[in-house]
Amino acid sequence: MSIAENITILLQEIPQHVQLVAVSKTKSNEEIMQAYNAGQRVFGENKIQDMTRKQEELPKDIQWHMIGHVQSNKVKYMAPYVDLIHGVDSPKLLKEINKQAQKNNRIIPCLLQIHIAQEESKFGFSAEECHQTIQMATALPHVQIKGLMGMATFTEDQKQIAQEFVGLKALYDQLIEQNIPLEILSMGMSGDYPLAIAQGSNMIRVGSKIFGPRNY
Ligand SMILES: *Cc1c(COP(=O)(O)O)cnc(C)c1O
């Protein structure tokens, strides 16, 4: 199946309120253009250097989402153009995004990454740190916290994955109940997006299911 066909099938399969981020990390400009020509405009990358090169080379109506772990000293390279940063996982990083956004006369939309997996290695805030960071962000006029992002444990155990998504959705709902105007819940990848959507995701980040396996 071609990249264009994969995109078309995915868009038919997912509900309209769910936004598809095509994760194009490690993929070439040609492959990205196949998805672009099928109508896809939102792409996700996990390395600032790669994303910036692609942003320079590819059509300017592409919206670039940073989905990976971000080092503070690299924020300046994406601040002029990045559309959404999914992986905000420290107050220090949020302050740096605010600073670089200000330099570019922008307000940069961000998601707070929440630690929902059992694995130690995954980045992200606890629920309590999330509350604190949202409080802190009220003093940062050049960032806008638009929602939450999470990655489930890498496991075959569907029950466990579902539980982790339920936990993240509950935190999201709780914040909205406290009048924090969140609109994006980014959860679900190639292996678990149907489960994520069933648990309330409205933004999925899909790579290999569109572009095929990655050769690192
Ligand atoms: C690579 C990546 C994805 C996409 O993974 P697939 O399994 O290829 O769909 C989604 N989210 C993040 C944060 C990633 O790094």
The ligand as an SDF file (V2000), in Angstrom:
LIG
                    3D

 15 15  0  0  0  0  0  0  0  0999 V2000
    7.8460    7.8970   16.7840 C   0  0  0  0  0  0  0  0  0  0  0  0
    6.7520    8.4720   17.6170 C   0  0  0  0  0  0  0  0  0  0  0  0
    5.4030    8.2620   17.2860 C   0  0  0  0  0  0  0  0  0  0  0  0
    4.9450    7.4120   16.1210 C   0  0  0  0  0  0  0  0  0  0  0  0
    5.2490    6.0610   16.3190 O   0  0  0  0  0  0  0  0  0  0  0  0
    4.6290    4.9230   15.3680 P   0  0  0  0  0  0  0  0  0  0  0  0
    4.5930    3.7350   16.2400 O   0  0  0  0  0  0  0  0  0  0  0  0
    5.5670    4.7940   14.2240 O   0  0  0  0  0  0  0  0  0  0  0  0
    3.2810    5.3720   14.9500 O   0  0  0  0  0  0  0  0  0  0  0  0
    4.4510    8.8510   18.0870 C   0  0  0  0  0  0  0  0  0  0  0  0
    4.7720    9.6250   19.1410 N   0  0  0  0  0  0  0  0  0  0  0  0
    6.0560    9.8400   19.4940 C   0  0  0  0  0  0  0  0  0  0  0  0
    6.3380   10.7010   20.6760 C   0  0  0  0  0  0  0  0  0  0  0  0
    7.0780    9.2740   18.7510 C   0  0  0  0  0  0  0  0  0  0  0  0
    8.3560    9.4980   19.1090 O   0  0  0  0  0  0  0  0  0  0  0  0
  1  2  1  0
  2  3  1  0
  2 14  2  0
  3  4  1  0
  3 10  2  0
  4  5  1  0
  5  6  1  0
  6  7  2  0
  6  8  1  0
  6  9  1  0
 10 11  1  0
 11 12  2  0
 12 13  1  0
 12 14  1  0
 14 15  1  0
M  END
$$$$
